[in-house]
Structures are given as C-alpha cells and as structure tokens.
Amino acid sequence: MNDIYEIAEHDGYEMITCPKRKLQIQVIHIERVPEDLPEDAHIAFATVLPGVKPLGNKLNMEILTAFCIIEPELIDFEPYFVHPVLIMNAIHDYFGRIFKCAFDKIEYSPAYQRSFIDTMSLEPEKMSFELRGYMSRHISEEQLDFFQWKEKHLQPLLN
C-alpha cells in the first residue's frame, strides 16, 4: 500500500491522518484502558511493554496508547481492508516513527470490533461487489493487490 500517513499536533493531541483516505486518528497516551467506553467509541489500544526492543532501544516503562478513529463512516477505503490494511498500517507507522519499535499487544473497543474486524467476513453475501470479484480472481492475477486488480478490471467499466 502506498498510502502516506501524516502525524501532527492537533488541539493538544497527536493526530494521524491519511488525507487520501479521509482517515483521522486521534492519539492519546493513557495509563490504562478505560472500563466505561462510550458505546460508539472506535478505539484501538496498543501497548509497548518494557524491555529491549529489536533495534536495540530499551524502554523502561509500559506505554499504552489509544488510537481513536474519528468519523469512521467517512473513511474512503474498501470496507474489508479498513482494519487490516489502512488502520493497522497507520498504527504500525506511528510506533515505528515515534517509538522506533512495534507494539507488543493490541486490544479493540467493542464498537471498533463491530465496525472493522467483524466486516472481514469471507461470506460472499457480506462482501462488496468489488471484493467478490477480487476474491474470485484468476490464479494468474494472485500477485495483484486489491487496488491494482480493481483499477485493471473495474476502471474500464467506469469509463
């Protein structure tokens, strides 16, 4: 994926954005996962545990970070790929840039799971038209990612 993520200060918090995809994630460093989350809170909680990390950097304390997805319904991305590609890449990119390591564990709010993880069903009736086509592509096109396949096959139909 060649989506570019930007990290900037916004109202006292860090904000990860991907303007091309209308993705906005508010980053909040917290002490613990709250027990009473709003029912519509789309939040991933990523934790880096103390210790020596693969690049040799040493962290002396646990770091818990909340990634709050702002207006998830506006994200311009194939629904099946929003969680595993777009949002997870943004979170990995953030940890790589800020902490120079990957997170050790991740948890999701119930609303996040319903909106993103639960939409990753491989049942054809739950898939979009484009995703059904991609998942049934010819074996000779297996190396194409979803967006390459979509541009090759669906763009000519739209013109």
Secondary structure in CASP SS format (residue, H / E / C, confidence):
PFRMAT SS
TARGET T0000
AUTHOR 0000-0000-0000
METHOD secondary structure of the structure
MODEL  1
M C 1.00
N C 1.00
D C 1.00
I C 1.00
Y C 1.00
E E 1.00
I E 1.00
A E 1.00
E E 1.00
H E 1.00
D C 1.00
G C 1.00
Y E 1.00
E E 1.00
M E 1.00
I E 1.00
T E 1.00
C E 1.00
P H 1.00
K H 1.00
R H 1.00
K C 1.00
L E 1.00
Q E 1.00
I E 1.00
Q E 1.00
V E 1.00
I E 1.00
H E 1.00
I E 1.00
E C 1.00
R C 1.00
V C 1.00
P C 1.00
E C 1.00
D C 1.00
L C 1.00
P C 1.00
E C 1.00
D C 1.00
A C 1.00
H C 1.00
I E 1.00
A E 1.00
F E 1.00
A E 1.00
T E 1.00
V E 1.00
L C 1.00
P C 1.00
G E 1.00
V E 1.00
K C 1.00
P C 1.00
L C 1.00
G C 1.00
N C 1.00
K E 1.00
L E 1.00
N C 1.00
M C 1.00
E C 1.00
I E 1.00
L E 1.00
T E 1.00
A E 1.00
F E 1.00
C E 1.00
I E 1.00
I E 1.00
E C 1.00
P H 1.00
E H 1.00
L H 1.00
I C 1.00
D C 1.00
F C 1.00
E C 1.00
P H 1.00
Y H 1.00
F H 1.00
V H 1.00
H H 1.00
P H 1.00
V H 1.00
L H 1.00
I H 1.00
M H 1.00
N H 1.00
A H 1.00
I H 1.00
H H 1.00
D H 1.00
Y H 1.00
F H 1.00
G H 1.00
R H 1.00
I H 1.00
F C 1.00
K C 1.00
C C 1.00
A C 1.00
F C 1.00
D C 1.00
K E 1.00
I E 1.00
E E 1.00
Y E 1.00
S C 1.00
P H 1.00
A H 1.00
Y H 1.00
Q H 1.00
R H 1.00
S H 1.00
F C 1.00
I H 1.00
D H 1.00
T H 1.00
M C 1.00
S C 1.00
L C 1.00
E C 1.00
P H 1.00
E H 1.00
K H 1.00
M C 1.00
S C 1.00
F H 1.00
E H 1.00
L H 1.00
R H 1.00
G H 1.00
Y H 1.00
M H 1.00
S C 1.00
R C 1.00
H C 1.00
I H 1.00
S H 1.00
E H 1.00
E C 1.00
Q C 1.00
L C 1.00
D C 1.00
F H 1.00
F H 1.00
Q H 1.00
W H 1.00
K H 1.00
E H 1.00
K H 1.00
H H 1.00
L C 1.00
Q H 1.00
P H 1.00
L H 1.00
L H 1.00
N C 1.00
END
